[in-house]
Amino acid sequence: MRVAFLLDENIAAPLADKLAKAGHDVERVVDVNDLGEGIDDTTIRRYAVEEDRLIVTSDDDFVRMPADSHSGVFYVPDQSLDPQELYYIIQRVVEAFPNREAMETVTFVTSDWL
């Protein structure tokens, strides 16, 4: 399944390349003209909803947002995961869902998925 991701600024850039090479549509907050470094979470959330992108972040503010206020969050609590590990975990998570609509919630992306 192909997923449209929005990677928050706290997610390592190499992950974007790996996900894109796997066929996903990937944008990084820091590379989007309407967003950029230091942009507030509300604006990120709004952009992700408008563009139907799943947010990948280590920012726990997104975990506390009501589920109906975003288009899905992959929360990465362990920032020590390297991009390769994180890529494999995200691919496993994506494969675990039957369709994109089932991802419209907060999913904790941890090494438990390995």
N, C-alpha and C positions, 0 to 999 in steps of 0.2 A: 504494500500500500504506500502510495506517495503522500507525504504530509508537508504542509506549508509551516515552516518554523520561523519564529522571531527569537533570535538569541540576544539575551540581555547583555549589557556591557561587562558583567562579571563572569561571563562564559568565554573560555579561551577561543581565540579566532580559528585555530586549526580545526576545531570541531565543525565549523561551517563548511569548510572545504570537503571534509569527509562525508558529511550528510549530503552535500550537493552532488558529489561523485556517486552516491548511492541512489540518486534520482529524486531527492527531495528538493523542494523549493525553499531556499534558506535566505533570510535577511538577518543582518546584525543591526541592533539598535544604533550603534555608532556610525553605521554606513548609510542609514536612511536619512534623506534630507529633512524630513519633517520631525525627526527625533534627534539623534546625536547624543554625545557623551553628557552625562549629568541630567538628562531629562527626567521629569517626575514619573512615578509609577502609573498615575492616572492616565497620562498621555500615552504611555506605552500600552496600557490595557486597552484604551480606546482604539488606538491604531491596530492592535492585534485583532480586535473584534471586527473593525471595518474591513480588514484584509483577510479575515478568517484564518489567522495564524495562531499556532500553538506556541506559547511563550516557554522558552527554556531559560531558567534562572536559578541563582543561588540566593536570591532575595526573598526572605520569608514573608515580606509584606504581601506578596502575591498569594501566599497560602491562606492568609487571613481574609482575603477579599471574598465576597459572596460568590458562589459557584456560577450564578447566573449573570455575573458582571464581566466575565471574560470568556474567551473561546477555547479554554484549556490551558493548563500549566503543567509543565514537567519541572518539578522542583528538585534541585540538586543540592542537598544539604552538605555533602562532603566535597569541599573544593579541592581536596588533594587528589581527586581522580584525574588521571591524565586524559587528554583528548581521545586517545585510542580506546581506553577503557570506557569512557563516557559514550563514545560512538557505539560500541558493542552493546552497552546497556540500553541506549535509546532504541537501537534496532530491535532488540529483544522485546522491549516494551511495546513498540509499534506492532510487532508481529502478534503480541498477546491480545490486541484489541480486534474485534471483528470488523470495525469500520471507524472512520474519522469521528462520527457523531458520538461514539462511545468514549472518546477522549476528552469530552467537554467537562472536565473535572480537574482536580489537582492530583497528579500522580507523583509519588516520591520516587525519584530516580536514584537508586542506591546500588551498592555492589551486591545486594541480595538477588538482583536480577541476573548476575553472572552464573 
